[in-house]
Amino acid sequence: MTAGDHDREDGSGDLAAVEREARAWIVRLTSGTATHADAEALTAWRARPEHDAAFLAASKLWRQAGIALPKQVAPTLIRVAPRGISRRRILRGAGLGIASASIAASGAAFLVNWPELSADFRTGTGEVRTVDLPGGVRIELDAETALDARTAEAGTLVLHAGAVAVTVPADARPIFLTVGPAHVATRPGMATEFVVRCRPAKGLTGWTGGTDAELSCLSGSVEVIAEPGAPPTVLAAGQGVDTTRGAGGVHSIDTATTAAWRRGLLVFRDTPLSQVVDDLNRYRPGRIVLGSSAASIRRVTGIFHLSRPEEALTNIRTALALSEFRLSDRLVILR
């Protein structure tokens, strides 16, 4: 968006048009894709008193809708502030509640996300990709995944974000994968298939780049070291382990539904709605946000098609009798 676009659209002084523009700015700034040009254009747009008032009103509405959870919303207001424009000027009167809970997270995210941005293999929203490595190793990348394979030793991978399914033939060199503090290694001479998924760690650790991982063995066997200094754990087919602090040890997994995204499906079995929303956000343009803690702990069971995320959203909202508020087609608040 540019200042010129705004002038053309609301030059008539139509109040409704100005309010729509203000809401569009809120959506833009919290989309994760705002640019320096957007920040400059917003400053210019808010120079008019009626525009500034509309922006303040939209900000207040945003806060009242319950959008103050840094894990769910990470506005990029800090990272996009151009030189010569202070943070105070960008945020002045913007209803600091939009960003106050996540300013620190946003600033840190800009730094810690660099490995993701520069990764060898990346996928975008709704994109699933397959990569073939030497020796017959196949890696399937889920949506919004970042993986590095450029290391000093062949066969060494680093997962920065998202999820991967790795298939290793029996005659291939062992694969070593690092995800956060955890390490996974296949065993020589054994055909193996395993899945690794990482999420931002809970609390402050996640704000500063910490990750938790879910490691699952579909066939063969893998060795897992959950953190430096920890004893190795061997996972057989049908077993998994979670590195989240306080999580239990080795547990059984459903190999038919683990990484169902490879078959174009999302499968949930008594899954917290907060996790379901995280998954849907990786396949649906825009953002779904939970506006209450009560909604986040509701449980979801169902099978949904990745190619129809809007249909999945509608079915989940109906099944759980949730209310929906849309600032646009891309930003949906569930309560």
C-alpha positions in Angstrom: 0.0 0.0 0.0 1.1 3.5 -0.7 0.1 6.9 0.5 -1.1 7.7 -3.0 -3.4 4.7 -3.0 -5.0 5.9 0.2 -5.5 9.4 -1.1 -7.3 8.1 -4.1 -9.5 5.8 -2.2 -10.7 8.1 0.6 -10.1 11.6 -1.0 -13.9 11.9 -1.0 -13.9 12.1 2.8 -16.2 9.2 3.1 -16.0 8.1 6.7 -16.7 4.5 5.9 -13.9 4.4 3.4 -11.5 5.9 6.0 -12.5 3.3 8.5 -11.9 0.5 6.0 -8.5 1.9 5.3 -7.7 2.0 9.0 -8.7 -1.7 9.4 -6.6 -2.5 6.4 -3.6 -0.9 8.0 -4.1 -3.0 11.1 -4.2 -6.2 9.0 -1.2 -5.1 7.0 0.9 -4.3 10.1 0.1 -7.6 11.8 0.5 -9.8 8.7 4.2 -10.4 9.1 4.9 -9.0 5.6 5.0 -5.2 6.3 7.8 -3.3 4.7 9.7 -0.1 5.3 7.5 1.5 2.6 4.4 0.5 4.5 5.7 2.1 7.6 6.4 5.4 5.8 3.1 5.3 4.0 1.2 4.8 7.3 3.0 7.7 8.9 2.0 9.9 5.9 -1.6 8.5 5.9 -2.1 9.3 9.6 -1.1 12.9 9.2 -4.7 13.7 8.6 -6.7 14.0 11.8 -9.6 11.9 10.6 -7.2 9.2 9.5 -5.4 9.2 12.8 -8.7 9.0 14.7 -9.9 6.1 12.5 -6.6 4.3 13.1 -6.9 4.7 16.9 -10.4 3.3 16.8 -9.4 0.3 14.8 -6.5 -0.3 17.2 -8.9 -0.2 20.2 -11.2 -2.7 18.4 -8.3 -5.0 17.9 -7.4 -4.9 21.6 -11.0 -5.5 22.6 -11.2 -8.5 20.3 -8.6 -10.1 22.6 -5.5 -9.9 20.4 -2.8 -9.6 23.0 -1.2 -13.0 22.9 2.4 -12.7 21.7 2.6 -16.4 20.7 -0.4 -16.0 18.4 0.2 -12.6 17.0 3.7 -11.1 16.4 3.2 -7.7 14.8 6.3 -6.5 12.9 6.0 -2.8 13.8 9.5 -2.7 15.3 11.3 -4.5 12.6 9.8 -2.4 9.7 10.5 1.0 11.2 12.6 2.9 8.7 15.6 5.0 9.6 14.6 8.5 10.5 11.2 7.5 11.9 11.3 6.7 15.6 9.4 3.8 17.2 7.4 6.4 19.2 6.3 8.1 16.0 5.2 4.8 14.4 3.5 3.5 17.5 2.2 6.9 18.8 -1.4 6.5 19.8 -1.7 3.3 17.9 -3.2 1.7 21.0 0.0 0.3 22.3 -1.9 -2.8 23.4 -1.6 -4.0 19.8 2.1 -4.4 20.2 3.1 -3.8 23.8 2.8 -7.5 24.7 4.9 -8.5 21.7 7.3 -5.7 21.0 10.2 -7.6 22.6 9.2 -10.7 20.7 9.0 -8.9 17.4 12.5 -7.3 17.8 14.0 -10.6 18.8 12.2 -12.5 16.0 13.8 -10.3 13.4 17.2 -11.4 14.6 16.6 -15.1 15.2 14.6 -15.5 12.0 17.6 -14.9 9.8 18.6 -18.6 9.7 15.1 -19.3 8.4 15.3 -16.6 5.8 18.6 -17.8 4.5 18.0 -21.6 4.7 18.8 -23.8 1.8 15.3 -25.1 1.4 12.2 -23.1 2.3 8.5 -23.5 1.8 5.8 -20.8 2.0 2.2 -20.8 3.3 0.4 -23.8 1.9 3.4 -25.1 0.0 4.7 -28.7 0.4 7.9 -29.6 -1.3 10.1 -32.7 -1.9 13.9 -32.5 -2.0 16.1 -35.4 -3.2 19.6 -35.6 -1.7 22.5 -37.8 -2.9 22.3 -41.4 -2.0 18.6 -41.7 -2.5 17.7 -39.7 0.6 14.3 -38.0 0.2 13.1 -35.0 2.3 9.5 -33.8 2.3 9.0 -30.3 3.6 5.7 -29.2 5.2 4.4 -25.7 4.7 6.4 -22.8 6.3 9.5 -24.9 6.7 13.1 -23.9 6.7 15.9 -26.5 6.4 19.6 -26.2 6.0 21.7 -28.9 4.3 24.8 -26.8 3.7 27.1 -28.1 6.4 30.7 -29.2 6.7 29.8 -32.8 6.8 27.5 -34.4 4.2 24.3 -35.9 5.6 24.0 -33.2 8.3 20.7 -31.2 8.3 19.4 -28.4 10.5 15.7 -27.7 10.8 14.9 -24.1 11.7 11.1 -24.1 11.4 8.2 -26.3 10.3 8.3 -30.0 9.8 10.1 -32.6 7.6 9.7 -36.2 6.8 13.0 -37.9 6.0 13.3 -41.2 4.1 16.8 -42.9 4.2 17.6 -46.1 2.2 19.5 -48.9 3.9 22.6 -48.3 1.7 22.7 -44.5 2.3 25.0 -42.7 4.6 23.5 -42.0 8.1 21.6 -38.7 8.4 22.2 -36.4 11.3 19.5 -33.8 11.9 19.6 -30.9 14.4 16.5 -29.2 15.6 17.0 -26.7 18.4 19.0 -28.4 21.1 18.0 -31.9 20.0 19.8 -34.2 17.6 18.5 -37.1 15.5 20.6 -39.8 13.8 19.7 -42.7 11.6 21.5 -46.0 12.0 23.9 -47.4 9.4 22.6 -50.2 7.2 18.9 -49.7 8.1 16.2 -48.2 6.0 14.5 -45.5 8.0 11.7 -43.0 7.8 11.3 -40.4 10.5 9.4 -37.1 11.0 10.6 -34.0 12.9 8.5 -31.0 13.7 9.5 -27.9 15.6 7.5 -25.2 17.2 8.5 -22.0 19.1 9.1 -23.0 22.8 6.6 -21.8 25.3 7.1 -18.6 27.2 10.1 -16.2 26.9 12.3 -18.9 25.5 10.2 -19.1 22.4 10.2 -15.3 22.0 14.0 -15.4 21.7 14.2 -18.2 19.2 14.0 -21.3 21.4 12.2 -24.3 19.8 10.5 -27.5 21.0 10.5 -30.6 18.8 8.4 -33.6 18.2 10.4 -36.5 16.8 8.7 -39.6 15.4 10.0 -42.8 13.9 7.8 -44.3 11.2 10.1 -47.2 10.2 13.5 -48.5 11.0 15.2 -46.8 14.1 16.7 -43.5 15.1 18.8 -42.3 18.0 17.7 -39.1 19.7 19.6 -36.8 22.1 17.0 -34.4 23.5 19.6 -31.8 24.7 23.3 -31.5 25.1 24.6 -33.9 27.8 21.4 -36.0 27.8 21.7 -39.8 27.3 20.7 -41.0 23.8 17.2 -42.5 23.3 16.6 -45.1 20.6 13.2 -44.8 18.9 11.8 -47.8 17.1 9.1 -47.7 14.5 5.8 -46.4 15.9 7.5 -44.5 18.7 8.0 -40.7 19.3 9.4 -38.3 21.8 8.7 -34.6 22.6 11.5 -32.3 23.8 9.1 -29.8 25.4 10.1 -29.2 29.0 8.0 -31.4 31.3 6.9 -33.7 28.5 6.9 -37.4 29.1 9.4 -39.9 27.6 9.0 -42.2 24.7 5.4 -42.8 23.6 3.5 -44.6 20.9 2.5 -42.7 17.8 -0.1 -43.4 15.1 2.1 -43.9 12.0 -0.9 -43.6 9.7 -1.7 -40.0 10.8 1.7 -38.7 11.7 2.7 -36.3 8.9 -0.6 -36.8 7.2 0.2 -33.5 5.4 2.2 -35.6 3.0 -1.1 -37.0 1.8 -2.8 -33.6 1.7 -4.6 -34.0 5.0 -4.6 -32.6 8.5 -5.7 -35.1 11.1 -6.6 -34.1 14.6 -7.6 -36.4 17.4 -8.6 -34.6 20.6 -6.2 -31.8 19.7 -6.2 -28.4 21.5 -7.7 -25.7 19.3 -4.6 -23.6 19.8 -2.5 -26.2 18.0 -5.2 -26.7 15.3 -5.1 -23.0 14.6 -1.3 -23.0 14.4 -1.6 -25.7 11.8 -4.3 -24.1 9.8 -2.3 -20.8 9.7 0.4 -22.6 7.8 -1.9 -23.4 4.9 -4.4 -20.5 4.9 -3.4 -17.0 3.6 -3.7 -14.5 6.4 -4.2 -15.2 10.1 -6.6 -17.0 12.4 -6.4 -15.8 15.9 -8.0 -17.1 19.1 -9.5 -14.2 21.1 -9.9 -16.1 24.4 -8.0 -18.5 26.5 -11.2 -20.6 27.0 -11.4 -21.2 23.2 -7.7 -22.2 23.0 -8.2 -25.3 25.2 -11.3 -26.6 23.3 -10.5 -30.0 21.6 -10.8 -30.8 18.0 -11.2 -34.2 16.3 -11.5 -34.5 12.5 -9.8 -34.9 9.1 -9.5 -31.9 6.9 -8.1 -31.3 3.4 -5.1 -28.9 3.2 -6.4 -27.6 -0.1 -9.5 -26.4 1.6 -8.4 -24.6 4.8 -11.4 -22.2 4.7 -13.8 -25.1 4.7 -11.8 -26.6 7.7 -12.2 -23.3 9.6 -15.9 -23.2 9.0 -16.4 -26.8 10.1 -14.4 -26.3 13.3 -16.1 -23.0 14.2 -19.5 -24.6 13.7 -18.7 -27.8 15.6 -17.3 -25.9 18.6 -20.1 -23.2 18.4 -17.5 -20.4 18.3 -18.2 -16.8 17.2 -16.2 -15.3 14.4 -15.1 -11.7 13.8 -13.4 -10.7 10.6 -11.4 -7.6 10.0 -10.9 -8.8 6.5 -11.0 -12.2 4.6 -7.4 -12.7 5.7 -7.8 -11.9 9.4 -10.2 -14.0 11.5 -10.8 -13.9 15.2 -12.4 -16.8 16.9 -13.9 -16.6 20.4 
